[in-house]
Amino acid sequence: MHTRLVTDEIINYFEVVDDSIDSVLDIFVRVNSGGTVLSKSDLLFSTIVSYWDKARDEIDKLLSEINKKGEGFKFSNDFIMRTCLYLLDMSVALKVETFKKDSILKIKENWDSIRKAINDTVDLLNEFGFNSENMISYVAVSPMVYYRYKGGNFDSSSKAELRKYIVIAQVRQIFGAASNSALTSIREALKAAPSNSFSMKNLNGIRFTGDRTLRYTVDEIDAMFDTYEIGAYTFMLLSLMYPNLKYSQKGFHQDHMHPYTGFEEGKIKDLVLPDGTVIDDDTKEDWRRRRNTLANFQLLEGRENESKNATPLVDWLKITENSENAKYLPSDVSYELANFEEFMEKRQKLMSKALKDILL
C-alpha cells in the first residue's frame, strides 16, 4: 500500500497556482459533477455557517415554505442567496469574497424582513397563477422581492404592473444572458423610482445585453400570434388578458376554443367551407398548426375544461354558464368549425388590441 500511494505515479493531478478559493470551488464543482452534484451555493454554505450557524436551517425552512405555496414552485438555494445580496444592495455574484463576515451578519440581522418579502412575493406569484409548470425564470422574481422589501405596496395598480413585469421579463427572456447585469440595472432603476408603487414606466428605459428592453412594439405584439404555441409563454400572455380570474383558488388550463381533436382527419375530411368548397390538404395542415396558437386559446377552470373536453365551440357556447371566461369572441362570425379562418382572424384582432392596451 505504501508503494502504491507514495512511489507509483498512478494519480493524474495539476497544481493550482491561483490561491483564490473561488477557483478551488469551480474546480470542485466540475469534478463533483460526476457524483452527487452540489451547486456552488451549496459549497458556499461552508463559509456562511462559520458566521451564522443557523443559516442552512433558516434557508431550508424558507424554501420549504415557498415551494409549497399554491400548486408548488422550484425555488433553489441559489435564488435565496442571490436575492439576499440583491435586497441588501450588494454584488449579486455568488462568490466567496461576496459572503464576507460583514455581509453574512447583515443578512442575519435583516433575515426576518428578507423572509417576509420573499413570502409575500411568492404569494403574489401564486395569485397571478404561476407555479413550477409555467415559471420560466426564477431570477426575474428578485426585483419583485426588492420592491416589496423596500416598502412597496401590493395595491391593485401595483399588482397589475407587477404582473406585467413578470410576464414581459420572462417572455422577452431578459435574464437569459448576463443575468447579474440585468438584475443590477433593474435595481438601479427601482432605487430611482418611488418606492411605494410599482410602474413599468420606471423600467422601460433600461437597455439590457443584446440591446433588449422591456418594451414591446406593435409589430412584436402582432407576431406573438404566430410565435407562441401552448405552453408557459402562452399562459403568461393569456393571464394578462384574463386578469380577474381567481388563480390562487382554482387551477386554470389553457383551453382550445375549437377543440384540438376537432381537426382530426375523420372529423374534417369532408368539411364544407363558407365559399362552398371542400377543405383541401393544405388548409387542413394550416389549421392544425394554427389550432395550437394564441388566438385559439382561452383560460378555463380545470374542471370546466375537463367537462368541455372535445365539445365543438359552437355547442359549448350554447350550454356554458360561465360567460366571464368566454372573452374576446367576435360577434359577427359563426362559431362553426367551417368558419375557423375568419374566427381566428377576428379573434386575433380583439386579443391583439387588448395586449396592445396593456403592453404599449
C-alpha positions in Angstrom: 0.0 0.0 0.0 2.9 2.4 0.8 4.4 1.7 -2.6 1.1 2.3 -4.4 0.4 5.5 -2.5 3.9 7.0 -2.4 6.0 5.6 -5.1 3.9 4.5 -8.0 2.8 7.5 -10.1 -0.8 6.5 -10.8 -2.7 9.7 -10.0 -3.1 12.4 -12.5 -3.0 15.9 -11.0 -2.2 19.5 -11.7 -1.1 22.2 -9.3 -3.4 25.2 -8.6 -1.2 28.3 -8.6 -4.1 30.7 -8.0 -4.9 30.9 -4.3 -8.5 32.1 -4.9 -11.0 30.0 -3.1 -13.5 30.6 -5.9 -11.1 28.9 -8.3 -11.0 25.9 -5.9 -14.8 25.9 -5.7 -15.1 26.0 -9.5 -12.7 23.0 -9.8 -14.7 21.1 -7.1 -18.0 21.8 -8.9 -16.6 20.4 -12.2 -15.1 17.3 -10.5 -18.2 16.8 -8.4 -20.5 16.7 -11.5 -19.7 13.0 -11.8 -21.2 12.2 -8.4 -23.9 13.6 -6.2 -24.0 17.1 -7.7 -23.5 20.1 -5.4 -24.1 23.6 -6.7 -21.7 26.4 -5.9 -24.2 27.9 -3.5 -24.2 24.5 -1.6 -20.5 24.8 -1.2 -20.7 28.5 -0.2 -22.7 27.4 2.9 -19.5 26.2 4.5 -18.4 29.9 4.5 -21.7 31.2 5.6 -22.3 28.9 8.5 -19.0 29.9 10.0 -20.6 33.2 10.9 -24.3 32.3 11.0 -24.7 28.7 12.4 -28.5 28.6 11.7 -28.2 29.8 8.1 -28.8 26.4 6.5 -31.8 25.6 8.7 -33.3 29.1 8.1 -32.9 28.9 4.3 -34.1 25.3 4.1 -37.2 26.3 6.1 -37.9 29.2 3.9 -37.5 27.1 0.7 -39.9 24.5 2.2 -42.5 27.3 2.8 -42.4 29.0 -0.5 -42.1 25.8 -2.7 -45.3 24.5 -1.1 -47.4 27.6 -2.0 -50.2 27.1 -4.4 -49.5 24.3 -6.9 -45.9 24.3 -6.0 -42.6 26.1 -7.1 -39.0 25.1 -7.5 -37.1 27.9 -5.9 -33.5 27.0 -5.0 -30.7 27.9 -2.6 -29.2 30.0 -5.4 -32.3 32.1 -5.6 -32.4 32.7 -1.9 -28.7 33.6 -1.6 -28.6 35.8 -4.6 -31.8 37.6 -3.5 -30.4 38.3 -0.1 -27.4 40.0 -1.7 -29.8 41.8 -4.1 -32.0 43.2 -1.4 -29.1 44.5 0.7 -27.7 46.3 -2.3 -24.6 44.1 -2.6 -23.0 42.5 -5.6 -25.2 39.6 -6.7 -22.2 37.4 -7.8 -22.2 34.1 -5.9 -18.6 34.3 -4.8 -16.8 33.6 -1.5 -15.5 37.1 -1.3 -19.1 38.4 -1.5 -20.0 36.4 1.6 -17.6 38.0 4.0 -18.3 38.3 7.7 -19.9 41.7 7.5 -22.2 40.7 4.6 -23.3 37.5 6.3 -24.1 39.3 9.6 -26.1 41.9 7.6 -28.2 39.1 6.1 -28.6 37.6 9.5 -29.7 40.9 11.0 -32.3 41.5 8.3 -33.4 37.9 7.8 -36.9 38.4 9.2 -37.6 41.2 6.7 -36.0 39.3 3.9 -38.0 36.2 4.6 -41.3 38.2 4.8 -40.6 40.0 1.5 -39.9 36.7 -0.3 -43.0 35.0 1.2 -45.2 38.0 0.2 -43.8 37.9 -3.3 -44.4 34.2 -3.8 -47.9 34.6 -2.5 -48.4 37.2 -5.2 -47.0 34.9 -7.9 -49.5 32.3 -6.8 -52.2 34.9 -7.0 -51.1 35.6 -10.6 -51.4 31.8 -11.4 -47.7 31.0 -11.5 -46.3 27.6 -10.4 -43.4 25.3 -11.3 -45.2 24.3 -14.5 -45.2 27.9 -16.0 -42.4 29.7 -14.2 -39.5 30.0 -16.6 -37.1 32.4 -14.9 -36.9 32.5 -11.1 -34.2 35.1 -11.4 -36.9 37.5 -12.7 -38.6 37.3 -9.3 -35.8 39.0 -7.3 -36.7 42.6 -8.4 -40.3 42.0 -7.3 -38.9 40.9 -3.9 -36.7 44.0 -3.8 -39.7 46.3 -4.5 -41.6 44.6 -1.6 -38.6 44.7 0.7 -38.1 48.4 0.2 -41.7 49.1 1.3 -43.6 48.6 -1.9 -47.4 48.3 -1.8 -49.3 45.5 -3.3 -52.3 47.7 -4.2 -54.4 46.9 -7.3 -52.4 49.3 -9.6 -49.0 47.9 -8.5 -50.2 44.4 -8.8 -51.3 45.0 -12.4 -47.8 46.4 -13.2 -46.0 43.7 -11.3 -48.0 41.1 -13.3 -47.0 42.9 -16.5 -43.3 42.9 -15.4 -43.0 39.2 -14.6 -44.7 38.2 -17.8 -42.6 40.6 -20.0 -39.3 39.8 -18.3 -39.8 36.1 -19.0 -41.4 36.2 -22.4 -38.6 38.6 -23.6 -36.0 36.4 -21.8 -34.4 39.4 -20.2 -32.5 37.2 -17.8 -31.4 34.6 -20.4 -27.9 36.1 -20.7 -25.9 38.4 -18.3 -28.5 37.9 -15.6 -26.4 39.6 -12.9 -26.1 42.7 -15.1 -29.8 42.7 -15.8 -30.6 42.4 -12.1 -28.3 45.3 -11.3 -29.7 47.6 -14.0 -33.3 46.9 -12.7 -32.2 47.6 -9.1 -30.8 50.9 -10.0 -34.0 51.9 -11.8 -36.1 50.8 -8.8 -33.9 52.9 -6.5 -34.6 56.0 -8.5 -38.3 55.4 -8.6 -41.0 55.9 -5.9 -40.6 53.0 -3.5 -44.3 52.6 -2.6 -45.7 52.0 -6.0 -44.6 49.9 -9.0 -44.7 51.0 -12.6 -43.3 49.6 -15.7 -42.6 53.1 -16.9 -39.7 53.3 -14.5 -38.1 50.2 -16.2 -38.8 50.9 -19.8 -35.7 52.9 -20.4 -33.3 50.1 -19.4 -31.3 48.5 -22.2 -30.0 45.0 -21.5 -27.4 42.9 -23.1 -28.1 42.4 -26.8 -30.0 45.7 -26.9 -33.1 44.1 -25.4 -35.6 46.1 -23.5 -38.9 45.5 -21.5 -40.8 47.5 -24.2 -42.9 46.0 -27.0 -43.6 47.4 -30.4 -46.9 47.0 -32.3 -45.3 44.5 -34.8 -43.8 42.4 -31.9 -47.3 42.1 -30.4 -48.8 41.1 -33.7 -46.1 38.5 -34.2 -46.9 36.8 -30.9 -49.9 35.1 -32.5 -47.8 33.0 -34.8 -44.8 32.7 -32.4 -46.2 31.1 -29.3 -47.9 27.7 -29.1 -49.4 26.1 -26.0 -47.0 26.3 -23.0 -45.7 28.6 -20.3 -45.4 31.7 -22.5 -48.9 31.4 -23.9 -50.2 31.0 -20.3 -48.4 34.2 -19.3 -49.8 36.2 -22.2 -53.3 34.9 -21.5 -53.0 35.8 -17.9 -52.5 39.4 -18.9 -55.8 39.3 -20.8 -57.7 37.4 -18.1 -56.5 39.4 -15.0 -59.6 38.9 -12.9 -59.6 35.1 -12.6 -59.1 33.7 -9.1 -55.9 31.9 -10.0 -54.9 31.1 -6.4 -58.3 29.5 -5.7 -58.7 27.4 -8.9 -56.3 25.8 -11.3 -56.8 27.2 -14.8 -55.9 25.4 -18.0 -55.1 26.6 -21.5 -58.2 25.5 -23.4 -58.5 25.2 -27.1 -61.7 27.1 -28.1 -62.0 25.0 -31.2 -61.1 21.6 -29.7 -57.7 20.1 -30.6 -59.4 16.8 -31.6 -61.8 18.6 -33.9 -59.1 18.8 -36.5 -58.6 15.1 -36.8 -58.9 13.7 -40.3 -62.1 11.8 -39.6 -63.8 14.9 -38.4 -62.5 17.4 -41.0 -62.0 15.5 -44.3 -65.3 16.5 -45.9 -65.7 19.8 -44.2 -67.5 22.3 -46.5 -66.1 25.9 -46.2 -68.2 29.1 -46.3 -67.4 29.5 -50.0 -68.9 26.1 -50.8 -65.7 24.3 -51.5 -64.5 21.2 -49.6 -61.4 21.7 -47.4 -58.1 20.8 -49.1 -55.0 19.2 -47.6 -53.0 22.4 -47.4 -55.8 24.1 -45.5 -56.1 21.2 -43.1 -52.3 21.4 -42.3 -52.5 25.1 -41.8 -55.5 24.8 -39.5 -53.8 22.0 -37.5 -50.8 24.3 -36.9 -52.9 27.3 -36.0 -55.2 25.4 -33.6 -52.3 25.5 -31.2 -51.6 29.2 -31.4 -52.7 32.1 -29.1 -55.9 33.1 -30.9 -57.4 29.7 -30.3 -56.8 29.7 -26.6 -58.7 30.8 -23.5 -58.1 30.2 -19.8 -60.7 27.8 -18.3 -61.0 26.5 -14.8 -59.7 22.9 -14.7 -62.9 21.0 -14.0 -64.8 23.1 -16.6 -62.1 22.4 -19.2 -62.3 18.7 -18.5 -66.1 18.7 -18.9 -65.8 20.8 -22.1 -63.3 18.3 -23.4 -63.9 17.8 -27.2 -67.2 19.7 -27.3 -67.3 21.9 -30.5 -67.1 25.6 -29.7 -70.5 26.4 -31.2 -72.1 23.8 -28.9 -70.1 24.7 -25.8 -71.1 28.4 -26.1 -74.8 27.3 -26.1 -74.5 25.4 -22.8 -71.8 27.2 -20.8 -73.0 29.4 -18.0 -69.5 30.9 -17.4 -69.7 33.8 -19.7 -66.9 35.5 -17.8 -64.3 33.2 -19.4 -65.7 33.4 -22.9 -63.9 36.5 -23.8 -62.6 38.1 -27.0 -65.3 36.4 -29.1 -66.0 38.2 -32.4 -69.7 38.9 -32.6 -70.1 38.9 -36.4 -68.8 35.4 -37.2 -70.2 31.9 -37.0 -68.5 29.6 -34.4 -68.8 26.5 -36.6 -65.5 24.9 -37.4 -66.0 25.7 -41.1 -65.5 29.4 -40.2 -62.2 28.7 -38.3 -60.2 31.0 -40.7 -62.5 34.0 -40.1 -62.8 33.3 -36.4 -59.1 33.2 -35.9 -58.5 36.4 -37.9 -61.2 38.4 -36.0 -60.4 37.0 -32.5 -56.7 37.8 -33.1 -57.6 41.4 -33.8 -59.6 41.6 -30.5 -56.8 39.9 -28.5 -54.1 41.9 -30.2 -55.9 45.2 -29.3 -56.2 44.0 -25.6 -52.5 43.2 -25.5 -51.5 46.5 -27.0 -53.6 48.4 -24.5 -51.7 46.5 -21.7 -48.2 46.4 -23.1 -47.8 49.6 -25.1 
